[in-house]
Amino acid sequence: MIQLAPAMFAGLVAILLIGYPAAFSLAANGLLFALIGVKLGLFDWSLMRALPDRVLGIVSNQTLLAIPFFTFMGLVLERSGMAEDLLTSIGQLFGSVRGGLAYAVILVGVLLAATTGVVAASVIAMGLISLPIMLRYGYDARLAAGVIAASGTLAQIIPPGLVLIVLADQLGVPVGDMFRAAIPPSLMLTGFYLLFVFIITLIRPQAVPALPSEVRTLRGMALLRSALLAILPPLLLIGLVLGSIFLGWATPSEGGAMGASGALLLAGIKRKLSRRLLGEATERTLRLLSFVMFILIGSTVFSLVFRGLNGDLWVEHLLTGLPGGTTGFLIVVNIFIFFLAFFLDFFEIAFIAIPLLAPAAQKLGIDLVWFGVLLGLNMQTSFMHPPFGFSLFYLRSVAPKSMRSSQIYYGAIPFLLIQLLMVALVIAFPGITGGASHPGLKSGVIEVPVDEDGYGDYYLPREWR
């Protein structure tokens, strides 16, 4: 019997590698193979009648509302100068110790991740503000670049990172559960970054000098007051947003709306709220949302046709039949995601790969919340891959011309290895995610029976069913 599903998947990969936009590649590939399947008698065209309902399900999906809210919140905070205030104050606080600026960048990266959730905003802000200072006072250029790029990627895995929202939606698990499970490994990852800088201070102290005393203009109570005034507002906003979600007082979308409102309030208090700021934040939010929605629609066309050609069964048999059982599956999947991340960003990986991987993971009894956090950590590496990592591109765009691209790439490698170490630790010690069950146990996800067209919808988020 002719098997079109492998050819369909290979065709998609080829089109994406050529460089065509992912959204249109997904939809065009799906429609092409639907026509081929009909011609060969392998696809029932009546299945396409389900497409309008599924597109309607996408645009009415309440979970996806969290994406524009959190994106808008982050852009307003970034444009209002919060990143600059944080870096200045925390840089002064740690400036007297070796590696102090690097520690400050990492800690500010954590705060920006929890408030902005946007990698580009974090990397560009820290690149513009801290990189010139680090280079001016003798920091090794490779280390400075690596610290800034890696700290910016924390925005993807620290709640309310967009990748966590998208993964929760695609896996059909509560966003709040995904947020809770992501906190311990993201804090461990931050700790590893700080530990790496500390080790550098011991073995190469000349690469991470302390700031000269004449640069540290704030001391004593003035320094403490400045640090608190810079840190407290984002901490209060984080507590309001994540606390309301974790306690069940608000849905992720409602929490995002509160965050966006809080960002506008903080910008107003700082007297930075303007028509220009609102216009830029709104425009960039709409651009990102349009990008996400078009990819989602394209992936829905692809998934519908792929399942109609029994592609889901092909992938499931391929993955569940791997040697090593669950461990073999996890190793192969993570290697697959790691290499996809060389060419695709996390949105494209989430919408293309997760619907194919989730059924096999569910059949193997893997906890889907734990699985989502694991894949989120892996997708985070997509921002650090030399030479294609988006975080490296963002940093290159704002780095001084004297800094070579090779220095940025070499600086990213140690932090990329740290990220991979974190992936390995989460696989070896599933309890790191703080309550998610061991992957050998059932996750409690309800099996959805096959529907009237003969194709189950268990690969779709619950809101779409």
C-alpha positions in Angstrom: 0.0 0.0 0.0 1.3 3.5 -0.9 2.2 5.5 2.3 1.9 9.2 1.6 2.5 10.4 5.2 6.3 10.1 5.2 6.5 11.9 1.8 4.2 14.6 3.2 6.4 15.2 6.2 9.6 15.1 4.1 8.0 17.6 1.7 7.2 20.0 4.5 10.8 19.8 5.8 12.2 20.5 2.4 9.9 23.5 1.8 10.8 25.0 5.2 14.5 24.5 4.6 14.2 26.4 1.3 13.0 29.3 3.3 9.3 29.7 2.6 7.2 31.1 5.4 6.1 28.4 7.8 2.4 29.3 7.8 2.0 29.1 4.1 4.3 26.1 3.7 2.1 24.2 6.2 -1.2 25.0 4.4 0.1 24.6 0.9 1.8 21.2 1.8 -1.5 20.0 3.3 -3.7 21.0 0.4 -1.2 19.5 -2.1 -1.1 16.1 -0.5 -4.8 16.2 0.0 -5.2 16.5 -3.8 -2.6 13.8 -4.3 -4.3 11.6 -1.8 -7.7 12.0 -3.4 -6.2 11.2 -6.8 -4.7 8.0 -5.5 -7.8 7.1 -3.5 -6.0 7.4 -0.2 -7.8 10.5 1.2 -11.4 11.3 1.7 -12.0 14.9 0.6 -15.1 15.1 2.8 -12.7 15.4 5.8 -11.9 18.9 4.6 -15.5 19.9 5.7 -14.1 19.9 9.3 -11.6 22.7 8.4 -13.9 25.7 8.9 -15.0 24.5 12.3 -11.4 24.0 13.4 -10.3 27.4 12.1 -13.2 28.9 14.1 -12.0 27.0 17.1 -8.6 28.6 16.7 -9.9 32.2 16.6 -12.2 31.6 19.5 -9.6 29.8 21.7 -9.6 31.6 25.1 -6.2 30.3 26.1 -4.5 32.0 23.1 -5.8 35.4 24.4 -3.0 35.2 26.9 -0.4 35.7 24.2 -1.3 39.2 23.1 -1.9 40.3 26.7 1.5 39.1 28.0 3.3 40.4 24.8 1.7 43.8 25.2 2.6 43.9 28.9 6.2 43.1 28.2 6.5 45.6 25.4 5.1 48.4 27.5 7.4 47.7 30.3 10.4 47.4 28.0 9.6 50.7 26.3 9.0 52.5 29.5 12.6 52.0 30.6 12.2 49.4 33.3 15.1 47.3 31.9 17.4 50.3 32.1 16.4 51.1 35.7 16.9 47.5 36.7 20.3 47.1 35.1 21.5 50.4 36.5 20.5 49.7 40.1 21.4 46.0 40.2 24.7 46.8 38.4 25.6 49.3 41.1 24.6 46.8 43.8 26.9 44.0 42.5 29.5 46.3 40.8 32.1 46.0 43.7 32.6 42.2 43.2 34.2 40.3 40.4 31.7 39.3 37.8 29.2 41.7 39.4 27.9 43.0 36.1 27.5 39.5 34.8 25.5 38.5 37.9 23.4 41.7 37.5 22.6 40.8 33.8 21.5 37.3 34.8 19.3 38.5 37.7 17.8 41.3 35.5 17.2 38.6 32.9 15.1 36.7 35.4 13.0 39.7 36.3 12.5 40.8 32.7 11.6 37.2 31.8 8.9 37.1 34.5 7.5 40.5 33.4 8.1 40.8 29.7 8.2 37.2 28.5 9.8 38.5 25.2 13.3 37.3 24.3 13.9 40.1 21.7 13.0 42.8 24.2 15.3 41.3 27.0 18.3 40.7 24.7 18.1 44.1 22.9 17.6 46.1 26.1 20.5 44.4 27.9 22.7 44.5 24.8 22.2 48.2 24.4 22.6 49.1 28.1 25.1 46.6 29.7 27.2 45.3 26.8 29.1 48.6 26.2 29.7 49.0 29.9 31.0 45.4 30.2 33.4 45.9 27.3 34.5 49.3 28.5 35.6 48.0 31.9 37.5 44.9 30.6 35.0 42.0 30.5 35.9 39.3 28.0 33.8 40.0 24.9 32.8 36.3 24.5 31.6 35.9 28.1 29.7 39.3 28.0 27.9 38.2 24.8 27.1 34.8 26.2 25.7 36.1 29.4 23.4 38.6 27.7 22.2 36.2 25.1 21.5 33.4 27.6 19.8 35.6 30.1 17.5 36.9 27.5 16.4 33.4 26.6 15.1 32.9 30.1 12.0 34.8 28.9 10.9 31.6 27.1 10.9 29.2 30.1 10.2 31.4 33.2 6.4 32.0 33.6 4.6 33.6 31.9 6.8 32.8 28.9 4.9 32.5 25.6 6.4 29.1 24.8 4.7 27.7 28.0 1.3 29.1 26.9 1.7 27.7 23.4 2.8 24.3 24.7 0.0 24.0 27.2 -2.5 24.8 24.5 -1.1 22.3 22.1 -0.8 19.5 24.7 -4.3 20.3 26.1 -3.1 20.8 29.7 -3.9 23.8 32.0 -1.6 26.7 31.6 -1.3 27.2 35.3 0.0 23.7 35.8 2.6 24.3 33.1 3.7 27.6 34.8 4.0 25.9 38.2 6.0 23.0 36.8 8.4 25.3 34.9 9.4 27.4 37.9 11.9 24.9 39.6 13.9 24.0 36.5 14.0 27.6 35.3 15.4 28.7 38.7 17.9 25.9 38.6 19.0 27.0 35.1 19.5 30.5 36.4 21.5 29.1 39.2 23.7 27.2 36.8 24.3 30.5 34.8 25.4 32.2 38.0 27.6 29.2 39.0 29.3 29.3 35.6 30.1 33.0 36.1 31.4 32.3 39.6 33.7 29.6 38.3 35.0 32.0 35.7 35.8 34.5 38.5 38.0 31.8 40.1 39.9 30.5 37.0 40.0 33.7 34.8 39.5 36.7 37.2 40.9 39.1 34.6 37.9 38.3 32.3 35.3 39.5 34.8 36.7 42.6 36.7 34.9 44.5 39.3 33.7 48.0 38.4 36.1 50.8 39.4 35.1 52.7 42.6 34.6 56.0 40.7 31.9 54.4 38.6 29.9 53.2 41.6 28.2 56.5 42.3 25.6 55.0 44.7 26.5 53.7 48.2 24.9 52.8 51.5 21.3 53.5 51.9 21.1 55.4 48.6 22.2 52.3 46.8 19.7 50.1 48.7 16.9 52.5 48.1 17.6 52.7 44.4 17.7 49.0 44.1 14.4 48.5 45.9 12.6 51.2 43.9 13.8 49.5 40.7 13.0 45.9 41.8 9.7 46.2 43.7 7.4 47.4 40.9 8.1 44.4 38.6 8.0 42.0 41.6 4.6 43.3 42.6 3.4 42.9 39.0 4.8 39.4 38.9 3.1 38.5 42.2 -0.2 39.9 41.0 -0.3 38.1 37.7 1.2 34.7 38.5 -0.3 34.6 42.0 -3.8 35.2 40.7 -3.3 32.3 38.1 -1.7 29.9 40.6 -4.4 30.5 43.2 -7.2 30.0 40.7 -8.5 33.5 41.0 -8.0 34.2 37.3 -7.5 32.4 34.1 -4.2 32.9 32.2 -6.0 35.3 29.8 -7.4 37.3 32.7 -4.0 37.3 34.4 -2.5 38.6 31.2 -5.1 41.4 31.0 -4.3 42.4 34.6 -0.6 42.3 33.7 -1.2 44.6 30.7 -3.2 47.0 32.8 -0.5 46.9 35.5 2.2 47.7 32.9 0.2 50.7 31.7 -0.2 51.9 35.3 3.6 51.6 36.0 4.4 53.4 32.7 2.0 56.1 33.7 3.6 56.5 37.2 7.0 56.8 35.6 5.5 59.4 33.2 6.6 57.3 30.2 3.1 56.5 28.9 2.6 58.2 25.5 0.8 57.8 22.3 4.0 56.7 20.6 4.7 54.0 23.2 1.1 52.7 22.9 1.3 52.7 19.2 4.6 50.8 19.0 3.5 48.2 21.6 0.2 47.6 19.9 1.7 47.3 16.5 4.3 44.8 17.6 1.7 42.8 19.5 -0.5 42.6 16.5 2.4 41.5 14.3 3.2 38.6 16.7 -0.4 37.6 17.1 -0.9 37.6 13.3 2.2 35.5 12.9 0.9 33.0 15.5 -2.6 32.8 14.1 -1.5 32.2 10.5 0.9 29.4 11.7 -1.9 27.9 13.7 -4.3 27.9 10.7 -1.6 26.4 8.5 -0.8 23.7 11.0 -4.5 22.8 11.3 -4.7 22.3 7.5 -1.5 20.2 7.7 -2.6 18.1 10.7 -6.1 17.4 9.3 -4.6 16.1 6.0 -1.8 14.3 7.8 -4.2 12.4 10.0 -6.4 11.7 7.0 -3.5 9.9 5.4 -2.9 8.0 8.7 0.2 10.0 9.4 -0.6 10.0 13.1 -0.5 6.2 13.2 2.8 6.2 11.2 4.4 8.6 13.7 3.0 6.8 16.7 4.2 3.4 15.5 7.6 4.9 14.7 8.1 6.5 18.1 6.5 3.9 20.4 8.5 1.1 18.7 11.8 2.7 19.5 14.3 0.6 21.5 14.5 1.6 25.1 10.8 2.3 25.6 10.0 5.6 27.3 13.7 6.5 27.7 14.4 5.8 24.1 11.4 7.9 23.0 12.5 10.8 25.1 16.1 10.7 23.8 15.0 10.6 20.2 12.4 13.3 20.6 14.8 15.7 22.3 17.5 15.1 19.6 14.8 15.7 17.0 13.6 19.0 18.6 17.2 20.1 19.2 18.0 19.8 15.5 14.7 21.3 14.4 15.7 24.3 16.5 18.6 25.0 14.2 16.1 26.0 11.4 12.8 26.8 13.0 11.7 29.1 15.9 9.8 27.8 18.9 6.3 28.8 17.5 6.9 26.7 14.3 8.3 23.8 16.3 5.3 23.9 18.7 2.7 24.0 16.0 4.3 21.4 13.7 6.0 18.9 16.0 3.9 18.8 19.2 0.6 17.6 17.5 2.7 14.7 16.1 4.6 13.9 19.4 1.8 14.3 21.9 -0.3 11.1 21.0 2.8 8.9 21.2 3.8 10.5 24.6 0.3 10.0 25.9 0.2 6.3 24.8 3.5 5.7 26.6 2.0 7.2 29.8 4.2 10.3 29.9 2.9 13.1 32.1 2.1 15.8 29.5 2.8 18.7 31.8 6.3 17.3 32.5 6.7 16.6 28.8 5.8 20.2 28.0 8.3 21.7 30.4 11.0 19.3 29.0 10.3 20.4 25.4 10.2 24.0 26.5 13.7 23.8 27.9 14.8 22.1 24.7 13.1 24.7 22.5 14.9 27.4 24.5 18.1 26.2 22.8 16.7 27.4 19.5 17.7 30.9 20.6 21.3 30.0 21.3 22.3 27.8 18.3 25.3 29.3 16.5 24.9 30.7 13.9 21.1 30.6 13.6 20.0 31.5 17.1 17.6 34.4 17.2 19.0 35.6 20.5 22.4 35.8 18.8 20.8 37.8 15.9 19.2 40.2 18.3 22.5 40.8 20.1 24.5 41.2 16.9 22.0 43.9 15.8 22.9 46.1 18.8 26.5 45.0 19.5 29.4 47.4 18.7 30.9 47.0 15.3 34.2 46.1 17.0 32.7 42.9 18.3 33.0 40.0 15.9 30.2 37.6 15.2 32.5 34.7 16.1 32.9 36.2 19.6 29.1 36.1 20.0 28.9 32.5 18.8 31.8 31.3 20.9 30.3 33.0 24.0 26.9 31.3 23.5 28.4 27.7 23.4 28.9 27.3 27.2 25.4 28.5 27.9 24.0 26.2 25.2 25.7 23.3 26.9 24.2 24.3 30.3 20.8 24.3 28.7 21.3 20.8 27.4 22.5 19.7 30.8 19.2 21.0 32.3 17.3 19.0 29.7 19.2 15.9 30.7 18.6 16.5 34.4 14.9 16.9 33.9 14.8 13.6 32.1 16.9 11.8 34.8 15.1 13.4 37.7 11.5 14.1 36.7 10.6 15.4 40.2 12.5 18.6 39.4 9.3 20.0 37.9 7.8 20.1 41.3 4.9 17.6 41.4 4.6 16.3 37.9 4.6 12.5 38.0 7.3 10.3 36.8 7.1 9.8 33.0 6.5 6.2 33.4 3.1 6.9 35.1 -0.2 7.9 33.5 -0.7 11.6 33.4 -4.5 11.5 34.0 -5.2 13.0 30.6 -8.6 11.7 29.4 -8.7 9.6 26.3 -11.0 11.1 23.7 -13.0 8.5 21.7 -12.9 8.4 17.9 -15.5 10.7 16.4 -18.0 10.1 13.6 -15.5 10.7 10.8 -13.3 7.9 12.1 -10.5 10.2 13.3 -10.1 11.1 17.0 -9.4 14.6 18.1 -7.2 13.8 21.0 -4.3 15.7 19.4 -6.2 18.9 19.6 -6.3 21.2 22.6 -9.4 20.6 24.8 -10.9 24.0 23.9 -11.1 23.0 20.2 -12.9 19.7 20.7 
